[in-house]
Amino acid sequence: MSNSKVLFFCWLALVVATAVTVYLGGSAMTLAGQVAAVLIVAIIKSGLIIDGFMELRHTERRWRVIMYGWPLAMSLIIAATLLIPYFMAS
């Protein structure tokens, strides 16, 4: 597939994922459910950016592990920051 097609499909998937994030953020889920759902979509979006726009799908495995590790680590920190007070109050 040509590079412009890959970029177009990545962009389209990011648009759809953003719409899903907005929908999930406004849904009537519990706080824990919303945080989990939004962060999962954010991790998927980061994968699209890493592989599609940054074109790291063609590089060594260690660089991909480093780049995927950062959004995972940040998602865990954000989830802990938002959910620890939620569970402490329960």
SEFILUM-643400 format. One record per atom (N, C-alpha, C): residue number from 1; residue in three letters; atom name; x, y, z. Coordinates in nm, 2 decimals, always signed. Layout:
REM residues N
<num NUM&residu ALA&atome CA&xx X&yy Y&zz Z>
...
***
This chain:
REM residues 90
<num 1&residu MET&atome N&xx +0.09&yy -0.12&zz +0.00>
<num 1&residu MET&atome CA&xx +0.00&yy +0.00&zz +0.00>
<num 1&residu MET&atome C&xx +0.09&yy +0.12&zz +0.00>
<num 2&residu SER&atome N&xx +0.05&yy +0.22&zz -0.07>
<num 2&residu SER&atome CA&xx +0.13&yy +0.34&zz -0.08>
<num 2&residu SER&atome C&xx +0.13&yy +0.42&zz +0.05>
<num 3&residu ASN&atome N&xx +0.23&yy +0.50&zz +0.07>
<num 3&residu ASN&atome CA&xx +0.24&yy +0.58&zz +0.19>
<num 3&residu ASN&atome C&xx +0.12&yy +0.68&zz +0.21>
<num 4&residu SER&atome N&xx +0.07&yy +0.74&zz +0.11>
<num 4&residu SER&atome CA&xx -0.04&yy +0.83&zz +0.12>
<num 4&residu SER&atome C&xx -0.17&yy +0.76&zz +0.16>
<num 5&residu LYS&atome N&xx -0.18&yy +0.63&zz +0.11>
<num 5&residu LYS&atome CA&xx -0.30&yy +0.55&zz +0.16>
<num 5&residu LYS&atome C&xx -0.29&yy +0.52&zz +0.30>
<num 6&residu VAL&atome N&xx -0.17&yy +0.48&zz +0.35>
<num 6&residu VAL&atome CA&xx -0.15&yy +0.44&zz +0.49>
<num 6&residu VAL&atome C&xx -0.19&yy +0.56&zz +0.57>
<num 7&residu LEU&atome N&xx -0.13&yy +0.68&zz +0.54>
<num 7&residu LEU&atome CA&xx -0.16&yy +0.80&zz +0.61>
<num 7&residu LEU&atome C&xx -0.31&yy +0.84&zz +0.61>
<num 8&residu PHE&atome N&xx -0.37&yy +0.82&zz +0.50>
<num 8&residu PHE&atome CA&xx -0.52&yy +0.85&zz +0.49>
<num 8&residu PHE&atome C&xx -0.60&yy +0.76&zz +0.59>
<num 9&residu PHE&atome N&xx -0.57&yy +0.63&zz +0.58>
<num 9&residu PHE&atome CA&xx -0.64&yy +0.54&zz +0.67>
<num 9&residu PHE&atome C&xx -0.61&yy +0.56&zz +0.82>
<num 10&residu CYS&atome N&xx -0.49&yy +0.59&zz +0.85>
<num 10&residu CYS&atome CA&xx -0.45&yy +0.63&zz +0.99>
<num 10&residu CYS&atome C&xx -0.53&yy +0.75&zz +1.03>
<num 11&residu TRP&atome N&xx -0.54&yy +0.85&zz +0.94>
<num 11&residu TRP&atome CA&xx -0.61&yy +0.97&zz +0.98>
<num 11&residu TRP&atome C&xx -0.76&yy +0.94&zz +1.00>
<num 12&residu LEU&atome N&xx -0.81&yy +0.86&zz +0.91>
<num 12&residu LEU&atome CA&xx -0.95&yy +0.83&zz +0.92>
<num 12&residu LEU&atome C&xx -0.98&yy +0.75&zz +1.05>
<num 13&residu ALA&atome N&xx -0.90&yy +0.66&zz +1.08>
<num 13&residu ALA&atome CA&xx -0.91&yy +0.58&zz +1.20>
<num 13&residu ALA&atome C&xx -0.90&yy +0.67&zz +1.33>
<num 14&residu LEU&atome N&xx -0.81&yy +0.77&zz +1.32>
<num 14&residu LEU&atome CA&xx -0.80&yy +0.86&zz +1.43>
<num 14&residu LEU&atome C&xx -0.92&yy +0.95&zz +1.45>
<num 15&residu VAL&atome N&xx -0.98&yy +0.99&zz +1.34>
<num 15&residu VAL&atome CA&xx -1.11&yy +1.06&zz +1.34>
<num 15&residu VAL&atome C&xx -1.22&yy +0.98&zz +1.41>
<num 16&residu VAL&atome N&xx -1.23&yy +0.86&zz +1.37>
<num 16&residu VAL&atome CA&xx -1.33&yy +0.77&zz +1.42>
<num 16&residu VAL&atome C&xx -1.30&yy +0.74&zz +1.57>
<num 17&residu ALA&atome N&xx -1.18&yy +0.72&zz +1.61>
<num 17&residu ALA&atome CA&xx -1.14&yy +0.69&zz +1.75>
<num 17&residu ALA&atome C&xx -1.17&yy +0.82&zz +1.83>
<num 18&residu THR&atome N&xx -1.15&yy +0.94&zz +1.78>
<num 18&residu THR&atome CA&xx -1.18&yy +1.06&zz +1.85>
<num 18&residu THR&atome C&xx -1.33&yy +1.07&zz +1.88>
<num 19&residu ALA&atome N&xx -1.41&yy +1.04&zz +1.78>
<num 19&residu ALA&atome CA&xx -1.56&yy +1.04&zz +1.79>
<num 19&residu ALA&atome C&xx -1.60&yy +0.94&zz +1.90>
<num 20&residu VAL&atome N&xx -1.54&yy +0.82&zz +1.90>
<num 20&residu VAL&atome CA&xx -1.57&yy +0.72&zz +2.00>
<num 20&residu VAL&atome C&xx -1.53&yy +0.77&zz +2.14>
<num 21&residu THR&atome N&xx -1.42&yy +0.84&zz +2.15>
<num 21&residu THR&atome CA&xx -1.38&yy +0.89&zz +2.28>
<num 21&residu THR&atome C&xx -1.48&yy +0.99&zz +2.33>
<num 22&residu VAL&atome N&xx -1.52&yy +1.08&zz +2.24>
<num 22&residu VAL&atome CA&xx -1.62&yy +1.18&zz +2.28>
<num 22&residu VAL&atome C&xx -1.75&yy +1.11&zz +2.33>
<num 23&residu TYR&atome N&xx -1.79&yy +1.01&zz +2.25>
<num 23&residu TYR&atome CA&xx -1.91&yy +0.94&zz +2.29>
<num 23&residu TYR&atome C&xx -1.90&yy +0.87&zz +2.43>
<num 24&residu LEU&atome N&xx -1.79&yy +0.80&zz +2.45>
<num 24&residu LEU&atome CA&xx -1.76&yy +0.73&zz +2.57>
<num 24&residu LEU&atome C&xx -1.75&yy +0.83&zz +2.69>
<num 25&residu GLY&atome N&xx -1.69&yy +0.94&zz +2.67>
<num 25&residu GLY&atome CA&xx -1.67&yy +1.04&zz +2.77>
<num 25&residu GLY&atome C&xx -1.81&yy +1.10&zz +2.82>
<num 26&residu GLY&atome N&xx -1.90&yy +1.11&zz +2.73>
<num 26&residu GLY&atome CA&xx -2.03&yy +1.16&zz +2.77>
<num 26&residu GLY&atome C&xx -2.14&yy +1.06&zz +2.80>
<num 27&residu SER&atome N&xx -2.10&yy +0.93&zz +2.80>
<num 27&residu SER&atome CA&xx -2.20&yy +0.83&zz +2.83>
<num 27&residu SER&atome C&xx -2.22&yy +0.81&zz +2.98>
<num 28&residu ALA&atome N&xx -2.33&yy +0.74&zz +3.01>
<num 28&residu ALA&atome CA&xx -2.37&yy +0.72&zz +3.15>
<num 28&residu ALA&atome C&xx -2.30&yy +0.60&zz +3.21>
<num 29&residu MET&atome N&xx -2.17&yy +0.59&zz +3.19>
<num 29&residu MET&atome CA&xx -2.10&yy +0.48&zz +3.26>
<num 29&residu MET&atome C&xx -2.05&yy +0.53&zz +3.39>
<num 30&residu THR&atome N&xx -2.00&yy +0.44&zz +3.47>
<num 30&residu THR&atome CA&xx -1.93&yy +0.47&zz +3.59>
<num 30&residu THR&atome C&xx -1.80&yy +0.54&zz +3.56>
<num 31&residu LEU&atome N&xx -1.75&yy +0.61&zz +3.66>
<num 31&residu LEU&atome CA&xx -1.62&yy +0.68&zz +3.64>
<num 31&residu LEU&atome C&xx -1.51&yy +0.58&zz +3.60>
<num 32&residu ALA&atome N&xx -1.50&yy +0.47&zz +3.67>
<num 32&residu ALA&atome CA&xx -1.40&yy +0.37&zz +3.64>
<num 32&residu ALA&atome C&xx -1.42&yy +0.32&zz +3.49>
<num 33&residu GLY&atome N&xx -1.54&yy +0.30&zz +3.45>
<num 33&residu GLY&atome CA&xx -1.57&yy +0.25&zz +3.32>
<num 33&residu GLY&atome C&xx -1.53&yy +0.35&zz +3.21>
<num 34&residu GLN&atome N&xx -1.56&yy +0.48&zz +3.24>
<num 34&residu GLN&atome CA&xx -1.53&yy +0.59&zz +3.15>
<num 34&residu GLN&atome C&xx -1.38&yy +0.60&zz +3.13>
<num 35&residu VAL&atome N&xx -1.31&yy +0.60&zz +3.25>
<num 35&residu VAL&atome CA&xx -1.16&yy +0.62&zz +3.25>
<num 35&residu VAL&atome C&xx -1.10&yy +0.50&zz +3.17>
<num 36&residu ALA&atome N&xx -1.14&yy +0.38&zz +3.20>
<num 36&residu ALA&atome CA&xx -1.09&yy +0.26&zz +3.13>
<num 36&residu ALA&atome C&xx -1.11&yy +0.27&zz +2.98>
<num 37&residu ALA&atome N&xx -1.23&yy +0.30&zz +2.94>
<num 37&residu ALA&atome CA&xx -1.27&yy +0.30&zz +2.80>
<num 37&residu ALA&atome C&xx -1.20&yy +0.41&zz +2.72>
<num 38&residu VAL&atome N&xx -1.19&yy +0.53&zz +2.78>
<num 38&residu VAL&atome CA&xx -1.12&yy +0.64&zz +2.71>
<num 38&residu VAL&atome C&xx -0.97&yy +0.62&zz +2.70>
<num 39&residu LEU&atome N&xx -0.91&yy +0.56&zz +2.81>
<num 39&residu LEU&atome CA&xx -0.77&yy +0.53&zz +2.80>
<num 39&residu LEU&atome C&xx -0.74&yy +0.42&zz +2.70>
<num 40&residu ILE&atome N&xx -0.82&yy +0.32&zz +2.69>
<num 40&residu ILE&atome CA&xx -0.80&yy +0.22&zz +2.59>
<num 40&residu ILE&atome C&xx -0.80&yy +0.27&zz +2.45>
<num 41&residu VAL&atome N&xx -0.90&yy +0.36&zz +2.42>
<num 41&residu VAL&atome CA&xx -0.91&yy +0.42&zz +2.29>
<num 41&residu VAL&atome C&xx -0.78&yy +0.51&zz +2.27>
<num 42&residu ALA&atome N&xx -0.74&yy +0.58&zz +2.38>
<num 42&residu ALA&atome CA&xx -0.62&yy +0.67&zz +2.36>
<num 42&residu ALA&atome C&xx -0.49&yy +0.58&zz +2.33>
<num 43&residu ILE&atome N&xx -0.48&yy +0.46&zz +2.39>
<num 43&residu ILE&atome CA&xx -0.37&yy +0.38&zz +2.36>
<num 43&residu ILE&atome C&xx -0.38&yy +0.33&zz +2.21>
<num 44&residu ILE&atome N&xx -0.50&yy +0.30&zz +2.17>
<num 44&residu ILE&atome CA&xx -0.51&yy +0.26&zz +2.03>
<num 44&residu ILE&atome C&xx -0.47&yy +0.37&zz +1.94>
<num 45&residu LYS&atome N&xx -0.52&yy +0.49&zz +1.97>
<num 45&residu LYS&atome CA&xx -0.48&yy +0.61&zz +1.89>
<num 45&residu LYS&atome C&xx -0.33&yy +0.63&zz +1.89>
<num 46&residu SER&atome N&xx -0.27&yy +0.61&zz +2.00>
<num 46&residu SER&atome CA&xx -0.12&yy +0.63&zz +2.01>
<num 46&residu SER&atome C&xx -0.05&yy +0.53&zz +1.92>
<num 47&residu GLY&atome N&xx -0.11&yy +0.41&zz +1.91>
<num 47&residu GLY&atome CA&xx -0.05&yy +0.31&zz +1.82>
<num 47&residu GLY&atome C&xx -0.06&yy +0.35&zz +1.68>
<num 48&residu LEU&atome N&xx -0.18&yy +0.41&zz +1.64>
<num 48&residu LEU&atome CA&xx -0.19&yy +0.45&zz +1.50>
<num 48&residu LEU&atome C&xx -0.09&yy +0.56&zz +1.47>
<num 49&residu ILE&atome N&xx -0.07&yy +0.65&zz +1.57>
<num 49&residu ILE&atome CA&xx +0.03&yy +0.76&zz +1.54>
<num 49&residu ILE&atome C&xx +0.17&yy +0.70&zz +1.53>
<num 50&residu ILE&atome N&xx +0.20&yy +0.61&zz +1.62>
<num 50&residu ILE&atome CA&xx +0.34&yy +0.56&zz +1.63>
<num 50&residu ILE&atome C&xx +0.37&yy +0.48&zz +1.50>
<num 51&residu ASP&atome N&xx +0.27&yy +0.39&zz +1.46>
<num 51&residu ASP&atome CA&xx +0.30&yy +0.31&zz +1.34>
<num 51&residu ASP&atome C&xx +0.27&yy +0.38&zz +1.21>
<num 52&residu GLY&atome N&xx +0.17&yy +0.46&zz +1.21>
<num 52&residu GLY&atome CA&xx +0.13&yy +0.52&zz +1.08>
<num 52&residu GLY&atome C&xx +0.20&yy +0.65&zz +1.05>
<num 53&residu PHE&atome N&xx +0.19&yy +0.75&zz +1.14>
<num 53&residu PHE&atome CA&xx +0.24&yy +0.88&zz +1.11>
<num 53&residu PHE&atome C&xx +0.39&yy +0.89&zz +1.14>
<num 54&residu MET&atome N&xx +0.44&yy +0.83&zz +1.24>
<num 54&residu MET&atome CA&xx +0.58&yy +0.83&zz +1.27>
<num 54&residu MET&atome C&xx +0.65&yy +0.72&zz +1.19>
<num 55&residu GLU&atome N&xx +0.58&yy +0.63&zz +1.13>
<num 55&residu GLU&atome CA&xx +0.63&yy +0.52&zz +1.05>
<num 55&residu GLU&atome C&xx +0.73&yy +0.43&zz +1.12>
<num 56&residu LEU&atome N&xx +0.71&yy +0.40&zz +1.24>
<num 56&residu LEU&atome CA&xx +0.80&yy +0.32&zz +1.32>
<num 56&residu LEU&atome C&xx +0.76&yy +0.17&zz +1.30>
<num 57&residu ARG&atome N&xx +0.67&yy +0.14&zz +1.21>
<num 57&residu ARG&atome CA&xx +0.64&yy +0.00&zz +1.19>
<num 57&residu ARG&atome C&xx +0.75&yy -0.07&zz +1.11>
<num 58&residu HIS&atome N&xx +0.84&yy +0.02&zz +1.05>
<num 58&residu HIS&atome CA&xx +0.95&yy -0.04&zz +0.97>
<num 58&residu HIS&atome C&xx +1.08&yy -0.04&zz +1.05>
<num 59&residu THR&atome N&xx +1.08&yy +0.00&zz +1.18>
<num 59&residu THR&atome CA&xx +1.21&yy +0.01&zz +1.25>
<num 59&residu THR&atome C&xx +1.23&yy -0.11&zz +1.34>
<num 60&residu GLU&atome N&xx +1.34&yy -0.10&zz +1.42>
<num 60&residu GLU&atome CA&xx +1.37&yy -0.21&zz +1.51>
<num 60&residu GLU&atome C&xx +1.26&yy -0.23&zz +1.62>
<num 61&residu ARG&atome N&xx +1.25&yy -0.35&zz +1.67>
<num 61&residu ARG&atome CA&xx +1.15&yy -0.38&zz +1.77>
<num 61&residu ARG&atome C&xx +1.17&yy -0.30&zz +1.90>
<num 62&residu ARG&atome N&xx +1.30&yy -0.27&zz +1.94>
<num 62&residu ARG&atome CA&xx +1.32&yy -0.20&zz +2.06>
<num 62&residu ARG&atome C&xx +1.27&yy -0.06&zz +2.06>
<num 63&residu TRP&atome N&xx +1.27&yy +0.01&zz +1.94>
<num 63&residu TRP&atome CA&xx +1.22&yy +0.14&zz +1.94>
<num 63&residu TRP&atome C&xx +1.06&yy +0.14&zz +1.95>
<num 64&residu ARG&atome N&xx +1.01&yy +0.04&zz +1.89>
<num 64&residu ARG&atome CA&xx +0.86&yy +0.03&zz +1.90>
<num 64&residu ARG&atome C&xx +0.82&yy +0.00&zz +2.05>
<num 65&residu VAL&atome N&xx +0.89&yy -0.08&zz +2.11>
<num 65&residu VAL&atome CA&xx +0.86&yy -0.11&zz +2.25>
<num 65&residu VAL&atome C&xx +0.88&yy +0.01&zz +2.34>
<num 66&residu ILE&atome N&xx +0.98&yy +0.09&zz +2.31>
<num 66&residu ILE&atome CA&xx +1.00&yy +0.22&zz +2.39>
<num 66&residu ILE&atome C&xx +0.88&yy +0.31&zz +2.36>
<num 67&residu MET&atome N&xx +0.84&yy +0.32&zz +2.23>
<num 67&residu MET&atome CA&xx +0.74&yy +0.42&zz +2.20>
<num 67&residu MET&atome C&xx +0.60&yy +0.37&zz +2.25>
<num 68&residu TYR&atome N&xx +0.58&yy +0.24&zz +2.25>
<num 68&residu TYR&atome CA&xx +0.45&yy +0.19&zz +2.30>
<num 68&residu TYR&atome C&xx +0.45&yy +0.19&zz +2.45>
<num 69&residu GLY&atome N&xx +0.56&yy +0.18&zz +2.51>
<num 69&residu GLY&atome CA&xx +0.57&yy +0.18&zz +2.66>
<num 69&residu GLY&atome C&xx +0.53&yy +0.32&zz +2.72>
<num 70&residu TRP&atome N&xx +0.56&yy +0.42&zz +2.65>
<num 70&residu TRP&atome CA&xx +0.52&yy +0.56&zz +2.71>
<num 70&residu TRP&atome C&xx +0.37&yy +0.58&zz +2.72>
<num 71&residu PRO&atome N&xx +0.29&yy +0.56&zz +2.62>
<num 71&residu PRO&atome CA&xx +0.15&yy +0.57&zz +2.64>
<num 71&residu PRO&atome C&xx +0.09&yy +0.48&zz +2.74>
<num 72&residu LEU&atome N&xx +0.14&yy +0.35&zz +2.74>
<num 72&residu LEU&atome CA&xx +0.09&yy +0.26&zz +2.84>
<num 72&residu LEU&atome C&xx +0.12&yy +0.31&zz +2.98>
<num 73&residu ALA&atome N&xx +0.25&yy +0.36&zz +3.00>
<num 73&residu ALA&atome CA&xx +0.29&yy +0.41&zz +3.14>
<num 73&residu ALA&atome C&xx +0.20&yy +0.53&zz +3.17>
<num 74&residu MET&atome N&xx +0.18&yy +0.62&zz +3.08>
<num 74&residu MET&atome CA&xx +0.10&yy +0.74&zz +3.11>
<num 74&residu MET&atome C&xx -0.04&yy +0.70&zz +3.14>
<num 75&residu SER&atome N&xx -0.10&yy +0.61&zz +3.07>
<num 75&residu SER&atome CA&xx -0.23&yy +0.57&zz +3.09>
<num 75&residu SER&atome C&xx -0.25&yy +0.51&zz +3.23>
<num 76&residu LEU&atome N&xx -0.15&yy +0.43&zz +3.27>
<num 76&residu LEU&atome CA&xx -0.16&yy +0.37&zz +3.41>
<num 76&residu LEU&atome C&xx -0.15&yy +0.48&zz +3.51>
<num 77&residu ILE&atome N&xx -0.06&yy +0.58&zz +3.49>
<num 77&residu ILE&atome CA&xx -0.05&yy +0.69&zz +3.59>
<num 77&residu ILE&atome C&xx -0.18&yy +0.77&zz +3.59>
<num 78&residu ILE&atome N&xx -0.24&yy +0.80&zz +3.48>
<num 78&residu ILE&atome CA&xx -0.36&yy +0.88&zz +3.47>
<num 78&residu ILE&atome C&xx -0.48&yy +0.80&zz +3.54>
<num 79&residu ALA&atome N&xx -0.49&yy +0.67&zz +3.51>
<num 79&residu ALA&atome CA&xx -0.59&yy +0.59&zz +3.57>
<num 79&residu ALA&atome C&xx -0.57&yy +0.59&zz +3.72>
<num 80&residu ALA&atome N&xx -0.45&yy +0.57&zz +3.77>
<num 80&residu ALA&atome CA&xx -0.43&yy +0.57&zz +3.91>
<num 80&residu ALA&atome C&xx -0.47&yy +0.70&zz +3.97>
<num 81&residu THR&atome N&xx -0.43&yy +0.81&zz +3.91>
<num 81&residu THR&atome CA&xx -0.46&yy +0.94&zz +3.96>
<num 81&residu THR&atome C&xx -0.61&yy +0.97&zz +3.97>
<num 82&residu LEU&atome N&xx -0.68&yy +0.93&zz +3.87>
<num 82&residu LEU&atome CA&xx -0.82&yy +0.95&zz +3.87>
<num 82&residu LEU&atome C&xx -0.90&yy +0.85&zz +3.96>
<num 83&residu LEU&atome N&xx -0.85&yy +0.73&zz +3.96>
<num 83&residu LEU&atome CA&xx -0.93&yy +0.62&zz +4.03>
<num 83&residu LEU&atome C&xx -0.90&yy +0.60&zz +4.18>
<num 84&residu ILE&atome N&xx -0.78&yy +0.63&zz +4.22>
<num 84&residu ILE&atome CA&xx -0.75&yy +0.61&zz +4.36>
<num 84&residu ILE&atome C&xx -0.85&yy +0.69&zz +4.45>
<num 85&residu PRO&atome N&xx -0.87&yy +0.82&zz +4.43>
<num 85&residu PRO&atome CA&xx -0.97&yy +0.89&zz +4.51>
<num 85&residu PRO&atome C&xx -1.11&yy +0.83&zz +4.50>
<num 86&residu TYR&atome N&xx -1.14&yy +0.78&zz +4.38>
<num 86&residu TYR&atome CA&xx -1.27&yy +0.72&zz +4.36>
<num 86&residu TYR&atome C&xx -1.30&yy +0.60&zz +4.44>
<num 87&residu PHE&atome N&xx -1.19&yy +0.51&zz +4.45>
<num 87&residu PHE&atome CA&xx -1.21&yy +0.39&zz +4.53>
<num 87&residu PHE&atome C&xx -1.18&yy +0.41&zz +4.68>
<num 88&residu MET&atome N&xx -1.11&yy +0.52&zz +4.71>
<num 88&residu MET&atome CA&xx -1.09&yy +0.55&zz +4.85>
<num 88&residu MET&atome C&xx -1.22&yy +0.60&zz +4.92>
<num 89&residu ALA&atome N&xx -1.30&yy +0.67&zz +4.84>
<num 89&residu ALA&atome CA&xx -1.43&yy +0.73&zz +4.89>
<num 89&residu ALA&atome C&xx -1.54&yy +0.62&zz +4.90>
<num 90&residu SER&atome N&xx -1.52&yy +0.51&zz +4.83>
<num 90&residu SER&atome CA&xx -1.62&yy +0.41&zz +4.83>
<num 90&residu SER&atome C&xx -1.62&yy +0.33&zz +4.95>
***
